[in-house]
């Protein structure tokens, strides 16, 4: 059984996350859902940043979980971006996400 989160909540989190990205950075493929899911994969399987990117590239199930519409040979972010993703997920934002998911 999966966790259902209303799409309105995701939109709000996307907006808050986007505000945390410095304006000089172009963030066309850098979004909250992908950031959060990539971190969940990393924590669940105790992967390094490089291993997360490799596993996502090789595994269509992880790609689907990440929100990609079809299997790809590459991931829309580099392993060097993982630390930036994590730095942008502030404790306040994660607390809000937890409250929505857990209830």
C-alpha positions as CSV (number, residue, x, y, z in Angstrom):
1,X,0.0,0.0,0.0
2,X,1.5,3.3,-1.1
3,X,1.3,6.7,0.6
4,X,-1.1,9.1,-1.1
5,X,-0.2,12.8,-0.9
6,X,-2.7,15.3,-2.4
7,X,-1.3,17.0,-5.5
8,X,-2.1,20.4,-4.0
9,X,0.5,19.6,-1.2
10,X,3.1,18.6,-3.8
11,X,2.6,21.9,-5.6
12,X,3.0,23.9,-2.4
13,X,6.2,21.9,-1.6
14,X,7.5,22.5,-5.2
15,X,7.0,26.2,-4.8
16,X,8.7,26.4,-1.4
17,X,11.6,24.3,-2.7
18,X,12.0,26.4,-5.8
19,X,12.3,29.5,-3.6
20,X,15.3,27.9,-1.9
21,X,17.2,27.6,-5.2
22,X,19.5,30.5,-5.8
23,X,18.3,32.7,-8.6
24,X,21.5,32.4,-10.6
25,X,21.0,28.7,-10.9
26,X,19.0,27.4,-13.9
27,X,16.7,24.7,-12.4
28,X,14.7,23.3,-15.3
29,X,15.0,19.7,-14.1
30,X,15.6,20.3,-10.4
31,X,12.3,19.8,-8.7
32,X,11.1,18.9,-5.2
33,X,9.6,15.5,-6.1
34,X,12.8,14.2,-7.7
35,X,14.9,15.7,-5.0
36,X,12.9,14.0,-2.2
37,X,12.6,10.7,-3.9
38,X,16.3,10.5,-4.8
39,X,17.1,11.2,-1.1
40,X,14.6,8.5,0.0
41,X,16.3,6.0,-2.3
42,X,19.7,7.0,-1.0
43,X,18.6,6.6,2.6
44,X,16.6,3.4,2.2
45,X,19.4,1.5,0.4
46,X,22.4,3.3,2.1
47,X,23.7,4.2,-1.3
48,X,26.5,6.7,-2.1
49,X,25.6,9.7,-4.3
50,X,27.2,7.9,-7.3
51,X,25.4,4.7,-6.5
52,X,22.0,6.4,-6.4
53,X,22.5,7.9,-9.8
54,X,23.7,4.6,-11.2
55,X,20.9,2.6,-9.7
56,X,18.2,5.0,-11.0
57,X,19.8,4.9,-14.5
58,X,19.7,1.1,-14.5
59,X,16.3,0.4,-12.8
60,X,13.1,1.3,-14.5
61,X,11.2,0.8,-11.2
62,X,13.2,3.5,-9.5
63,X,12.8,5.8,-12.5
64,X,9.0,5.3,-12.3
65,X,9.2,6.0,-8.5
66,X,11.2,9.1,-9.3
67,X,8.4,10.3,-11.6
68,X,10.0,9.8,-15.0
69,X,7.4,9.0,-17.6
70,X,9.5,6.3,-19.4
71,X,12.7,4.4,-19.1
72,X,15.8,6.4,-19.8
73,X,19.5,5.5,-19.9
74,X,20.5,8.6,-18.1
75,X,19.2,10.4,-15.0
76,X,18.3,14.1,-15.2
77,X,20.8,15.0,-12.6
78,X,24.5,14.2,-11.8
79,X,25.7,12.6,-8.6
80,X,27.5,15.9,-7.7
81,X,24.1,17.5,-7.4
82,X,23.0,15.2,-4.6
83,X,24.6,17.3,-1.9
84,X,22.9,20.4,-3.3
85,X,19.6,18.7,-3.3
86,X,20.0,17.7,0.4
87,X,21.2,21.1,1.4
88,X,18.0,22.7,0.0
89,X,15.7,20.3,1.9
90,X,15.6,22.4,5.1
91,X,14.4,20.9,8.4
92,X,11.3,23.2,8.2
93,X,10.3,21.9,4.8
94,X,11.0,18.3,5.7
95,X,8.9,18.7,8.9
96,X,6.0,20.0,6.7
97,X,6.4,17.0,4.4
98,X,6.4,14.6,7.3
99,X,3.2,16.2,8.7
100,X,1.4,15.8,5.4
101,X,2.6,12.2,4.9
102,X,2.2,10.9,8.4
103,X,-0.8,13.0,9.3
